[in-house]
């Protein structure tokens, strides 16, 4: 599974990264996590508000940090 966190490094971006890693580990997933901070790359996903969560090339969440349970559902 390819997971990308799109954001400039703000506190919400860091929280989303930590929460996503925790949820993925709890689910026992094999994944690669990449932080994308380049604005051009972020805009290539048509994301206008960060943080954003991209799973296997599909934008799943933008502009917020989802709950732990929501993250687990998105990753399942």
Order of alpha helices (4+ residues) and beta strands (2+ residues): beta-alpha-beta-alpha-beta-beta-alpha
